[in-house]
Amino acid sequence: MRWHALLLPGSRPGGLPFAPAPGAKVKALLPVAGVPMIVRPVRALLGNKRIAGVRVLTQDGALL
């Protein structure tokens, strides 16, 4: 059996508590070692043979 994963990257009201990165309006897009934070869990999930697909549900899809 294969599953679909749901990622729920959230943000806190009032903006990012981190130094803003160019083009990153939400925490999930902040680069860590040059890679947006959201990419690592997506890659890990897609690398699992039991995961058929990944969906990302955000508070504001327009920001991604």
Buried (B, 14 or more C-beta within 10 A) or exposed (E): EEEEBEBEBEBEEEEBEEEEEEEBBBBBBBEEEEEBBBEEBBEEBEEEEEBEEBEBEBEEEEEE
